[in-house]
Amino acid sequence: MNFQDLIKECKQGSLSAQKSLFNHFAENMMVVCCRYVKNEQDAEEILLDGFHKFFKSIDTFQYKSEPALFAWIKKIMVNESLMFLRKRNVFALTIETETENITWDDHLLDRLSAEEIFKTIMQLPVGYRTVFNLYAIEGMGHKEIAERLDITEGTSKSQLFKARQLLQKILIQQNEEYANRKIN
């Protein structure tokens, strides 16, 4: 698949080129959307809104490589997910006091499958999950997270710290075998 040609065709209004790009990227972008919202229908709505924005603004995109194209679409999907959460007023920073006595094991997530990690992340409250995703998965710093979510850097750091603690707590509660695993 020649993405440069598909982008050019999309800029000329080709629906078949749009369909090809959608079909190629939709599954991966759905995963991105699902990281932010629990409901698959909401994720589909975000996905469609994101692709609508992608095709609407495609004239401003300069093709360099497939990874750059993927990154641009992914950025749109993350932004759409954050806008969705803000519109629904479901983004709430959470105060979890029960996690304060748990220490974070930096190698904890290394021992789990991607599916186990995803399922556990989805159990986090929206605020924790959003900050965790932006920091740990999207690679944003606390300053950028704070700007995107209209919170302070300290709040971002606190939400990440508490998200990590709660992740570990959930894993320990769900799997006694996991609680007994040790790094040698």
Sequence and secondary structure as in RCSB ss.txt:
>XXXX:A:sequence
MNFQDLIKECKQGSLSAQKSLFNHFAENMMVVCCRYVKNEQDAEEILLDGFHKFFKSIDTFQYKSEPALFAWIKK
IMVNESLMFLRKRNVFALTIETETENITWDDHLLDRLSAEEIFKTIMQLPVGYRTVFNLYAIEGMGHKEIAERLD
ITEGTSKSQLFKARQLLQKILIQQNEEYANRKIN
>XXXX:A:secstr
  HHHHHHHHHTT HHHHHHHHHHHHHHHHHHHHHH S HHHHHHHHHHHHHHHHHTGGG     HHHHHHHHHH
HHHHHHHHHHHHTT       STTTT    TTTGGGS HHHHHHHHTTS HHHHHHHIIIIIS   HHHHHHHHT
  HHHHHHHHHHHHHHHHHHHHHH HHHHH    
